[in-house]
Amino acid sequence: MRVPFIQPPSKLPLKALAIVVGAGAIATAGFAAFSWMPASASRAAASEPIVRPARVMEIAYQQESQSLVLAGTVVPRIESTLGFRVTGKITNRTVDVGTIVKPGDLIAQLDPADFRLAVDNARAALASADADYVRAKADHERYLNLRGTGAFTTQTLEQRQSLAQTTLARVEQAKSQLASAENNLAYTELRADAPGVVTAVQAEVGQVMTQGQGVVRVARTDELEILVGVPEHRLKAVRKAEVASFELWSDPGHRHAAKLRELSPSADPMTRTYPARFSVIAPPEFIGLGMTATLAFERPDAAPVAEVPLSAIFQRGTQPAVWVVDKESGTVTLRPVTIARWRDDTAAIAGGVKDGEMIAVAGVHKLEAGQKVKPVQQAAR
């Protein structure tokens, strides 16, 4: 560095001039020393490798289960349309939509006048047939008493025996006709055969009904199910699900057991999902038809997996990998791994690293192969 030239005053004493020149020389030497020291220090620092701290975790393989959650609806297993078994005119209907019925409760009734007449006619026919049988039986028994006399002939015996058997058959026929007429009279009353709730009314008082025509629609409440739509990429998981449970939106925090009963082989044309029905094993008291439920499935993994944070995965092209940290030297090595499944914030490693090895879980994109790090342990998830 060049020292600036200072013009001495014309009348400056010789001693003062010497002091000024000495001070400039000292300043020059000090600046030169200051400029040389940082350069030497930087060269010394560059010769030593930089060891960075790295957050790591230890690989621990565990047997875990996969979970799948689907939204569904509470539906009855059986929902049937009830109708009269005979033809007639409705004179009374005792239920409306939403009515809860029990077995034996009256739902509707037809005009029974014609059916009562049919019963009376069948009873009269039975009485007539029974009288004929009594007379024919008495004649047959009296003729048997003539056996061994001149008035007895085998041909007459056979005729009276045949007449007694014919009249007995007519009696049985009349009994059957009477029972049928009484049944038809009973069929004029439509009654519930199982507990349920009326979901639709299809006939009104005064309407003439044909045999089998629907009057009301009843959903049975003794067997309830959860109906869900399964996406096609989840079919395999649903079929292999060993445990299923549901939670009602109206009662969060309480789960109840369910079991797969039916999985449709074809997709719904509107939703493009596969309808599945899960039987409710022990329905709670407050469950109701049409309620929304959340169905959850649990299926164990085929092999143990290790859950690691997503920040530990280093994507090299299409192959996921992790940085394995050597426990003795602290150097890192990039190793490809097999991912069993991805989640929101974790990944399940199925292979590629061994149980007990350490991997870096943060800043993986700043690491280089062979780089030394200072491990900062993180608890395994």
Rosetta blueprint (number, residue, H / E / L):
1 M L
2 R L
3 V L
4 P L
5 F L
6 I L
7 Q L
8 P L
9 P L
10 S L
11 K L
12 L L
13 P L
14 L H
15 K H
16 A H
17 L H
18 A H
19 I H
20 V H
21 V H
22 G H
23 A H
24 G H
25 A H
26 I H
27 A H
28 T H
29 A H
30 G H
31 F H
32 A H
33 A H
34 F H
35 S H
36 W H
37 M H
38 P H
39 A H
40 S H
41 A H
42 S H
43 R H
44 A H
45 A H
46 A H
47 S L
48 E L
49 P L
50 I L
51 V L
52 R E
53 P E
54 A E
55 R E
56 V E
57 M E
58 E E
59 I L
60 A L
61 Y L
62 Q E
63 Q L
64 E L
65 S E
66 Q E
67 S E
68 L E
69 V E
70 L E
71 A E
72 G E
73 T E
74 V E
75 V E
76 P E
77 R L
78 I L
79 E E
80 S E
81 T E
82 L E
83 G E
84 F L
85 R L
86 V L
87 T L
88 G E
89 K E
90 I E
91 T E
92 N E
93 R E
94 T L
95 V L
96 D L
97 V L
98 G L
99 T L
100 I E
101 V E
102 K L
103 P L
104 G L
105 D L
106 L E
107 I E
108 A E
109 Q E
110 L E
111 D L
112 P L
113 A H
114 D H
115 F H
116 R H
117 L H
118 A H
119 V H
120 D H
121 N H
122 A H
123 R H
124 A H
125 A H
126 L H
127 A H
128 S H
129 A H
130 D H
131 A H
132 D H
133 Y H
134 V H
135 R H
136 A H
137 K H
138 A H
139 D H
140 H H
141 E H
142 R H
143 Y H
144 L H
145 N L
146 L L
147 R L
148 G L
149 T L
150 G L
151 A L
152 F L
153 T L
154 T H
155 Q H
156 T H
157 L H
158 E H
159 Q H
160 R H
161 Q H
162 S H
163 L H
164 A H
165 Q H
166 T H
167 T H
168 L H
169 A H
170 R H
171 V H
172 E H
173 Q H
174 A H
175 K H
176 S H
177 Q H
178 L H
179 A H
180 S H
181 A H
182 E H
183 N H
184 N H
185 L H
186 A H
187 Y L
188 T L
189 E E
190 L E
191 R E
192 A L
193 D L
194 A L
195 P L
196 G E
197 V E
198 V E
199 T E
200 A E
201 V E
202 Q L
203 A L
204 E L
205 V L
206 G L
207 Q L
208 V E
209 M E
210 T L
211 Q L
212 G L
213 Q L
214 G E
215 V E
216 V E
217 R E
218 V E
219 A E
220 R E
221 T L
222 D L
223 E L
224 L E
225 E E
226 I E
227 L E
228 V E
229 G E
230 V E
231 P L
232 E H
233 H H
234 R H
235 L H
236 K H
237 A H
238 V H
239 R H
240 K L
241 A L
242 E L
243 V E
244 A E
245 S E
246 F E
247 E E
248 L E
249 W L
250 S L
251 D L
252 P L
253 G L
254 H L
255 R E
256 H E
257 A E
258 A E
259 K E
260 L E
261 R E
262 E E
263 L E
264 S L
265 P L
266 S L
267 A L
268 D L
269 P L
270 M L
271 T L
272 R L
273 T L
274 Y E
275 P E
276 A E
277 R E
278 F E
279 S E
280 V E
281 I L
282 A L
283 P L
284 P L
285 E L
286 F L
287 I L
288 G L
289 L L
290 G L
291 M L
292 T E
293 A E
294 T E
295 L E
296 A E
297 F E
298 E E
299 R E
300 P E
301 D L
302 A L
303 A L
304 P L
305 V E
306 A E
307 E E
308 V E
309 P E
310 L H
311 S H
312 A H
313 I L
314 F E
315 Q E
316 R E
317 G L
318 T L
319 Q E
320 P E
321 A E
322 V E
323 W E
324 V E
325 V E
326 D L
327 K L
328 E L
329 S L
330 G L
331 T E
332 V E
333 T E
334 L E
335 R E
336 P E
337 V L
338 T E
339 I E
340 A E
341 R E
342 W E
343 R L
344 D L
345 D L
346 T E
347 A E
348 A E
349 I E
350 A E
351 G E
352 G L
353 V L
354 K L
355 D L
356 G L
357 E L
358 M E
359 I E
360 A E
361 V L
362 A L
363 G L
364 V H
365 H H
366 K H
367 L L
368 E L
369 A L
370 G L
371 Q L
372 K E
373 V E
374 K E
375 P E
376 V E
377 Q E
378 Q E
379 A L
380 A L
381 R L
